[in-house]
């Protein structure tokens, strides 16, 4: 497994445990995630964004392809795309979208990845709108235990031991 706080170059692989609970079904497994190098989004990608998600005038839109591969023998069909955060070169967060419907290679299965067997791969992407003065600098993987659990309900475990151990970062 890739250790928390690991820094990778775009194109390098991180291997992470995943756990997803939904409709009383629990998926567990291991996946690899590769964040490709960001590139300026083509006009077709920008045009495919929902009206309420269009970038502000003068912003630059980046498109970061993400490849996720099942590294376990578990059937992980239905697993939601990983929680990824786009950061500016300055280190600040940016407006971003994950798995935008209708955008090529971004949301091919309605936000649910199709990873039925060992070695199967699927794609999603991160789309980030930035100021030309502070471009996209990195992508961070922040699902537990690397980051936070935004779906947790019930008695919260010790946060310092179970969550936010440090994101995996691609630069």
TIKOL-619156 format. One record per residue: residue in one letter; residue number from 0; y negated, x, z of N, C-alpha, C in turn. Coordinates in steps of 0.001 Angstrom, whole numbers, plus 500000, padded with zeros to 6 digits. Example, Ala and Ser with C-alpha at 12.3 -4.5 7.8 and 13.67 -1.06 7.14 Angstrom:
BEGIN
<'A' 0 <505690 513190 507800> <504500 512300 507800> <503300 513200 507800>>
<'S' 1 <502250 512850 507080> <501060 513670 507140> <499970 512900 507870>>
***
This chain:
BEGIN
<'X' 0 <501180 500838 500000> <500000 500000 500000> <498753 500885 500000>>
<'X' 1 <497745 500402 499335> <496474 501111 499324> <495801 500901 500674>>
<'X' 2 <495335 501978 501263> <494745 501910 502595> <493354 501291 502556>>
<'X' 3 <492966 500578 503631> <491603 500065 503715> <490593 501206 503539>>
<'X' 4 <489445 500870 503010> <488326 501786 502765> <488582 502773 501629>>
<'X' 5 <489656 502564 500851> <489936 503457 499726> <488908 503239 498627>>
<'X' 6 <488475 504341 498035> <487553 504294 496894> <488310 504754 495657>>
<'X' 7 <488256 503933 494619> <488949 504210 493369> <487947 504257 492222>>
<'X' 8 <488343 504908 491146> <487556 504843 489919> <487973 503584 489168>>
<'X' 9 <487033 503015 488398> <487399 501882 487556> <488596 502286 486716>>
<'X' 10 <489565 501391 486613> <490779 501658 485854> <491945 502123 486714>>
<'X' 11 <491683 502510 487964> <492773 502918 488856> <493363 501696 489551>>
<'X' 12 <494613 501814 489946> <495378 500716 490527> <495358 500756 492045>>
<'X' 13 <495135 499584 492651> <495297 499387 494095> <496518 498492 494290>>
<'X' 14 <497331 498795 495286> <498494 497969 495605> <498239 497342 496969>>
<'X' 15 <498316 495991 497013> <497942 495268 498234> <498950 494163 498546>>
<'X' 16 <499124 493871 499845> <499939 492718 500231> <499105 491455 500037>>
<'X' 17 <499751 490368 499680> <499035 489100 499570> <499786 488030 500343>>
<'X' 18 <499032 487080 500810> <499610 485910 501467> <498708 484749 501134>>
<'X' 19 <499299 483674 500657> <498543 482494 500275> <499270 481278 500798>>
<'X' 20 <498566 480406 501497> <499149 479181 502020> <498438 477998 501394>>
<'X' 21 <499182 477096 500859> <498608 475891 500290> <499651 474809 500197>>
<'X' 22 <499271 473587 500540> <500188 472444 500497> <501501 472741 501221>>
<'X' 23 <501406 473347 502395> <502563 473665 503257> <503528 474649 502608>>
<'X' 24 <503102 475354 501563> <503928 476365 500917> <503262 477711 501135>>
<'X' 25 <504049 478704 501477> <503503 480033 501718> <504071 481007 500708>>
<'X' 26 <503169 481696 500026> <503552 482745 499083> <503253 484079 499737>>
<'X' 27 <504186 484995 499687> <503955 486347 500171> <504473 487306 499122>>
<'X' 28 <503793 488401 499007> <504243 489382 498046> <503335 490582 498009>>
<'X' 29 <503485 491348 496964> <502689 492556 496765> <502206 492529 495320>>
<'X' 30 <500936 492806 495120> <500376 492862 493772> <499602 494158 493601>>
<'X' 31 <499458 494561 492343> <498527 495642 492045> <497318 495017 491370>>
<'X' 32 <496166 495586 491642> <494913 495106 491068> <494235 496291 490404>>
<'X' 33 <493792 496093 489175> <493042 497113 488458> <491739 496479 487998>>
<'X' 34 <490627 497009 488489> <489307 496586 488016> <488907 497544 486895>>
<'X' 35 <488752 496996 485700> <488354 497812 484557> <486863 498134 484651>>
<'X' 36 <486412 499063 483863> <485000 499442 483865> <484142 498257 483428>>
<'X' 37 <483033 498040 484122> <482146 496944 483729> <481520 497232 482371>>
<'X' 38 <481277 496160 481667> <480572 496298 480396> <479599 495133 480277>>
<'X' 39 <478581 495339 479491> <477619 494272 479276> <478347 493112 478622>>
<'X' 40 <478172 491929 479165> <478872 490755 478663> <478362 490376 477279>>
<'X' 41 <479274 490075 476361> <478830 489616 475050> <478147 488255 475167>>
<'X' 42 <477343 487927 474193> <476605 486661 474202> <477552 485470 474348>>
<'X' 43 <478768 485570 473798> <479723 484458 473888> <480146 484188 475332>>
<'X' 44 <480264 485242 476145> <480612 485069 477562> <479452 484413 478303>>
<'X' 45 <478251 484882 478063> <477070 484315 478725> <476923 482843 478333>>
<'X' 46 <477130 482539 477073> <477005 481161 476598> <478062 480250 477206>>
<'X' 47 <479222 480794 477568> <480311 479995 478139> <480115 479694 479619>>
<'X' 48 <479143 480339 480272> <478896 480078 481688> <478389 478657 481876>>
<'X' 49 <478807 478001 482963> <478283 476668 483244> <476756 476720 483379>>
<'X' 50 <476121 475646 483049> <474650 475585 483055> <474054 476044 484384>>
<'X' 51 <474660 475623 485510> <474113 475988 486821> <474412 477430 487222>>
<'X' 52 <475139 478167 486395> <475483 479557 486704> <474851 480546 485720>>
<'X' 53 <473986 480082 484879> <473353 480967 483900> <472443 481957 484611>>
<'X' 54 <472366 483175 484100> <471516 484190 484741> <470041 483858 484578>>
<'X' 55 <469256 484389 485500> <467806 484227 485420> <467275 485040 484236>>
<'X' 56 <466147 484664 483758> <465523 485361 482632> <465338 486842 482974>>
<'X' 57 <465744 487704 482063> <465583 489141 482256> <466758 489822 482935>>
<'X' 58 <467717 489058 483472> <468871 489680 484116> <469875 490168 483079>>
<'X' 59 <470638 491177 483450> <471712 491707 482625> <473022 491140 483176>>
<'X' 60 <473877 490638 482295> <475150 490065 482714> <476256 491063 482398>>
<'X' 61 <477044 491416 483433> <478172 492324 483279> <479470 491546 483365>>
<'X' 62 <480468 492042 482657> <481794 491437 482604> <482784 492523 483025>>
<'X' 63 <483565 492263 484086> <484526 493240 484603> <485930 492634 484522>>
<'X' 64 <486739 493034 483540> <488110 492532 483457> <488947 493030 484640>>
<'X' 65 <489776 492155 485164> <490665 492464 486284> <492099 492149 485848>>
<'X' 66 <493006 493102 486045> <494421 492885 485734> <495186 492889 487054>>
<'X' 67 <495981 491847 487273> <496763 491705 488498> <498229 491648 488094>>
<'X' 68 <499057 492488 488716> <500472 492580 488378> <501317 492324 489623>>
<'X' 69 <502369 491547 489473> <503301 491282 490570> <504150 492529 490788>>
<'X' 70 <504044 493116 491967> <504816 494314 492322> <505977 493975 493249>>
<'X' 71 <506206 492688 493481> <507312 492252 494342> <508258 491385 493517>>
<'X' 72 <509390 491042 494094> <510342 490179 493402> <510076 488705 493689>>
<'X' 73 <509056 488403 494481> <508734 487019 494822> <508007 486328 493673>>
<'X' 74 <508272 485046 493523> <507569 484227 492548> <506191 483909 493126>>
<'X' 75 <505145 484407 492496> <503778 484226 492992> <502968 483304 492086>>
<'X' 76 <503623 482393 491406> <502913 481418 490589> <502083 480536 491511>>
<'X' 77 <500838 480340 491155> <499955 479507 491963> <499066 480286 492902>>
<'X' 78 <499261 481589 492991> <498415 482418 493853> <497001 482427 493288>>
<'X' 79 <496022 482190 494128> <494627 482197 493686> <494187 483611 493371>>
<'X' 80 <493254 483715 492451> <492696 485022 492099> <492193 485707 493360>>
<'X' 81 <492286 487028 493433> <491860 487744 494635> <490357 487613 494875>>
<'X' 82 <489976 487802 496144> <488571 487736 496514> <487930 489090 496196>>
<'X' 83 <487089 489086 495185> <486417 490296 494732> <484913 490081 494829>>
<'X' 84 <484208 491121 495240> <482764 491044 495420> <482110 492083 494527>>
<'X' 85 <481101 491665 493779> <480336 492584 492945> <479181 493139 493779>>
<'X' 86 <478992 494434 493708> <477891 495087 494426> <476998 495819 493432>>
<'X' 87 <475723 495832 493739> <474761 496553 492919> <474840 498042 493203>>
<'X' 88 <474279 498834 492342> <474263 500274 492561> <473582 500628 493881>>
<'X' 89 <472608 499812 494292> <471897 500029 495558> <472766 499691 496766>>
<'X' 90 <473918 499045 496549> <474809 498663 497642> <474663 497210 498056>>
<'X' 91 <473637 496543 497565> <473439 495135 497913> <474389 494252 497105>>
<'X' 92 <474630 493047 497619> <475460 492075 496898> <474656 491468 495770>>
<'X' 93 <475364 490948 494789> <474730 490303 493655> <475313 488917 493465>>
<'X' 94 <474632 488103 492698> <475210 486814 492323> <476405 487113 491434>>
<'X' 95 <477524 486451 491683> <478706 486716 490881> <479556 485463 490781>>
<'X' 96 <480428 485458 489821> <481351 484361 489613> <482730 484952 489416>>
<'X' 97 <483730 484278 489924> <485109 484746 489732> <485890 483631 489049>>
<'X' 98 <486653 483997 488040> <487521 483020 487387> <486757 481857 486797>>
<'X' 99 <485767 482131 485980> <484946 481077 485411> <485707 480376 484293>>
<'X' 100 <485875 479077 484419> <486594 478323 483406> <485950 478430 482037>>
<'X' 101 <486769 478587 481022> <486274 478625 479665> <485822 479990 479190>>
<'X' 102 <485836 480980 480042> <485429 482318 479636> <486685 483124 479320>>
<'X' 103 <486717 483738 478146> <487897 484474 477697> <488395 485435 478762>>
<'X' 104 <489699 485405 479040> <490386 486280 479989> <489926 486120 481434>>
<'X' 105 <489094 485121 481719> <488583 484998 483082> <489350 483960 483891>>
<'X' 106 <489724 482875 483305> <490371 481804 484041> <491439 481150 483173>>
<'X' 107 <492444 481927 482749> <493399 481381 481794> <494288 480270 482336>>
<'X' 108 <494411 480135 483653> <495331 479141 484230> <494659 478282 485292>>
<'X' 109 <493390 478004 485128> <492702 477142 486095> <492552 477766 487461>>
<'X' 110 <492388 479072 487544> <492170 479749 488825> <493440 480114 489562>>
<'X' 111 <494598 479714 489032> <495859 480056 489664> <496610 481027 488771>>
<'X' 112 <496907 482185 489323> <497577 483217 488550> <499040 482863 488297>>
<'X' 113 <499560 483355 487213> <500956 483133 486835> <501694 484466 486975>>
<'X' 114 <502298 484680 488128> <503012 485921 488419> <504437 485579 488875>>
<'X' 115 <505304 485136 487950> <506609 484636 488355> <507627 485685 488767>>
<'X' 116 <507465 486936 488304> <508511 487929 488561> <507920 489329 488625>>
<'X' 117 <508725 490235 489124> <508345 491645 489180> <507853 492105 487811>>
<'X' 118 <506676 492710 487783> <506127 493246 486548> <505288 492277 485734>>
<'X' 119 <505323 490992 486076> <504494 490050 485316> <503023 490292 485668>>
<'X' 120 <502149 490124 484676> <500728 490420 484860> <499889 489240 484410>>
<'X' 121 <498715 489155 484978> <497756 488125 484610> <496365 488727 484666>>
<'X' 122 <495403 488028 484085> <494039 488538 484007> <493054 487548 484599>>
<'X' 123 <492008 488080 485153> <490841 487317 485560> <489652 488243 485322>>
<'X' 124 <488514 487915 485852> <487376 488810 485695> <486326 488516 486745>>
<'X' 125 <485388 489407 486850> <484191 489203 487655> <483027 489233 486677>>
<'X' 126 <482156 488267 486799> <480939 488240 486006> <479784 488357 486985>>
<'X' 127 <478911 489319 486749> <477793 489560 487661> <476493 489638 486885>>
<'X' 128 <475477 488964 487401> <474140 489031 486816> <473279 489923 487708>>
<'X' 129 <472624 490908 487103> <471850 491875 487875> <470487 492105 487242>>
<'X' 130 <469627 492721 488005> <468346 493187 487483> <468602 494456 486681>>
<'X' 131 <467871 494663 485601> <468054 495916 484854> <467732 497148 485711>>
<'X' 132 <466943 496982 486764> <466563 498097 487632> <467630 498433 488667>>
<'X' 133 <468572 497514 488899> <469631 497736 489893> <470945 497197 489326>>
<'X' 134 <471596 497943 488418> <472784 497446 487731> <474008 497352 488633>>
<'X' 135 <475050 496752 488077> <476327 496639 488783> <476851 498035 489089>>
<'X' 136 <477244 498266 490332> <477710 499588 490720> <479161 499653 491130>>
<'X' 137 <479681 498553 491709> <481061 498594 492186> <481615 497188 492354>>
<'X' 138 <482946 497138 492437> <483680 495910 492741> <484480 496188 494006>>
<'X' 139 <484486 495219 494939> <485247 495376 496182> <486277 494268 496313>>
<'X' 140 <487486 494651 496757> <488541 493703 497094> <488430 493443 498590>>
<'X' 141 <488251 492164 498976> <487966 491861 500377> <488890 490824 501005>>
<'X' 142 <490066 490573 500412> <491027 489684 501067> <491575 490383 502311>>
<'X' 143 <492080 489604 503319> <492663 490227 504501> <493839 491116 504139>>
<'X' 144 <494066 492189 504848> <493331 492652 506030> <492118 493514 505679>>
<'X' 145 <491864 493704 504385> <490773 494572 503955> <489410 493953 504259>>
<'X' 146 <489340 492645 504189> <488086 491940 504416> <488293 490760 505339>>
<'X' 147 <487841 489614 504906> <487830 488444 505768> <488695 487335 505183>>
<'X' 148 <489046 486370 506020> <489853 485240 505608> <488977 484001 505641>>
<'X' 149 <488540 483524 504484> <487651 482363 504476> <488410 481051 504533>>
<'X' 150 <489740 481096 504604> <490539 479882 504697> <491200 479738 506058>>
<'X' 151 <490924 480647 506998> <491624 480627 508284> <491228 479404 509096>>
<'X' 152 <492222 478744 509664> <491975 477626 510573> <492818 477836 511818>>
<'X' 153 <492378 477294 512921> <493123 477429 514172> <492533 478523 515032>>
<'X' 154 <493308 478957 516030> <492839 480009 516930> <492741 481305 516138>>
<'X' 155 <491538 481839 516088> <491326 483044 515301> <491918 484255 516000>>
<'X' 156 <492683 485084 515268> <493231 486304 515871> <492116 487307 516136>>
<'X' 157 <492459 488373 516811> <491483 489429 517097> <490942 489967 515782>>
<'X' 158 <489699 489678 515490> <489082 490017 514209> <489145 491503 513927>>
<'X' 159 <488898 492331 514901> <488872 493779 514682> <490241 494358 514348>>
<'X' 160 <491313 493692 514771> <492653 494190 514493> <493268 493608 513230>>
<'X' 161 <492842 492402 512852> <493504 491706 511756> <492692 491616 510478>>
<'X' 162 <491384 491737 510574> <490527 491532 509422> <489441 492591 509346>>
<'X' 163 <488849 492676 508173> <487682 493521 507949> <487941 494990 508260>>
<'X' 164 <489108 495477 507837> <489445 496881 508067> <488752 497799 507070>>
<'X' 165 <488146 497231 506057> <487404 498002 505052> <487881 497663 503662>>
<'X' 166 <486972 497282 502764> <487375 496872 501417> <487885 498041 500588>>
<'X' 167 <488656 497698 499565> <489013 498669 498533> <487898 498589 497507>>
<'X' 168 <487373 499717 497102> <486198 499746 496231> <486490 500497 494943>>
<'X' 169 <486130 499870 493828> <486175 500541 492516> <484762 500893 492117>>
<'X' 170 <484565 502152 491668> <483243 502627 491190> <483392 503247 489845>>
***
